[in-house]
Amino acid sequence: MMTEKHEDHCLKSCSAHSYIRKNWLGSIVFPFSALLQQSEFLDQTEVLQRAQIFKKNCKAMFPNRRIITTVFNDEGIQFLVTRYIKALNPPQQLLDIFLHNSNATFDLIARFVSLIPFMPNTPDENDGSDIWMTSERCISLAIGNKEEHAILLCNFFLYFGKQALVLLGTSVLEGHVAYVVTQETNEYLLWNPSTGQCYKQFDPFCPLKSVDCLFDDRNVWFNIQQNNTPMAVFFDYSKESFWKQLLPKNVQGTKVQSIQPEEIMYFETDKSMVEDLRNRIERTLKSKVMEWRPKHPTHWNRQCTFILRQILPKLEFGIVSFVSSEGDNEFERILQFYWVTGFPIQMPYTDVQSIIDAVYQTGIHSAEFPQTEFALAVYIHPYPNNILSVWVYLASLVPHQ
């Protein structure tokens, strides 16, 4: 601090002496590596400011279209969304199932991502408080929001060298959604991480209603085409008349370090734990079915239950229809004597109550015919990191008159 000292007998107009006084505030030590990265920190601050301005300008053009340029990680640090995109390895277990069928492998990977339970998004995603976890964190906690699921699926596809981007838009069924777009030889595919389903761009059954924004590891593109329905959108984001880009082309080539890990480590799910859970769910559901039928006796058909238990594991990989080829004869024998009603329910495992609710909503238990019998089978397919696919088959069997 600078201090001026005047002599007591001198007026203020007289010359004065200036003294320097140092007040100790504290100290900070910078690792040498941090000093080397200082220019990157300054660049990132400028990019984050640019991203906010870009988002504001895009919203002024199309207020109802979705755009996210920056988010916070789980430590409260703000990052550009591009830093979440990086090629990451899926579980080796998934790669070993369809060794000579890459399309089946991609479908299975999308299915695996869809089995990770979802958590709701923040009430207002436009308030700048979005918090996204890394893909590794999403896998280790076995939970994530819609955007984290899409990023995980995109990163898995990049591992195989696919051209993949995250798409932000809206869906007829789900409201705000995040999809993954992959560019194939002659077409674009739209992947829904919530269900694992894949749609061609011009598929009339695709629930995606609007294509608002795209991003990968290099840039963010905002859709400025008048019609943003998937069938009408021109996906070539290099065309500036169709897509407004956040970073200019001279900056895109500058690789910024991803916040994702080099690779994801997986652990095998305990199969004995899975079997215990399967038994508990089956016992609970049988008890509930009888509880839901207080005025009617509930008889269980063991033969049909046995057949359903053989069918469910094969449904996980889509290698069998309702009746397996091996069980045709046995099932046909049952159909000779019973009218069978029922269907399999598949869902990610979150808790037992969710499974109970799903079975109750089918209404199959409410059959009032006095001689009705029931069959119930439960199968749980374990994936790494305690991610589970639950299958439940409840069927009612009414004897032919």
Protein Blocks (a to p, Z undefined) as FASTA:
>chain_A
ZZddddfkbcfkbccddddddddfbdcdddfklmmmmmmmmmmmmmmmmmmmmmmmmmmm
mmmbccdfbdcdfkopacdfklmgccddddfklmmmmmmlmklmmmmmmmmmmmpccddd
dfblmnopaccddfklmmmnopacfklmmmmmmmmmmmnopacdddddddfklopadddd
dddfkbccdddfknopacdfklmklmbfbdfbdcdfkbccddfbfblcfklpcfblkbmk
lpccfbdfklmmpccddfbdfbdcdddddfklmmmmmmmmmmmmmmmmmmmmmmbccddd
fklmmmmmmmmmmmmnopacfbdfklmmmmmmmmmmpcceddddddddfbfmlmmmmmmm
nommmpcbfkbccdddddddddehhiacdddddddddddZZ
